[in-house]
Amino acid sequence: MKSKNKKNTVWIVFTCIFALTTVVLAMALYRSHSTLEAMRVQLAEGQTNTITAETNQSRQQLAGAHNMQAVRVMNGILQQQDENEQWVDVAPVADLQQADPVLAGRNKMQELITQNREAV
């Protein structure tokens, strides 16, 4: 009789442990599900805010584009389009290259390297 009571007690303990584990896991699953939903909402809001910001930036760029003038290089001369859509010469490209301090420094350095090689 003791053996049967012992078996029943073991099964009752296992059943209680199993029930308690099931409840704990169900609570964890519910919490993870609600956390996942909250993250989805935050992601959707973030994407909406990003799209809105990009749209506003594009609108600002388009609004600023009306103040821009078209330019082109034709036969080594920089030209700009005026209000009447006529191309007006601005400056030769060679003059612009000489006015560029980076390009001028690069050319000067190249000249010094060349002179140094010739001297050696």
Disulfide bonds with the S-S distance in Angstrom:
none
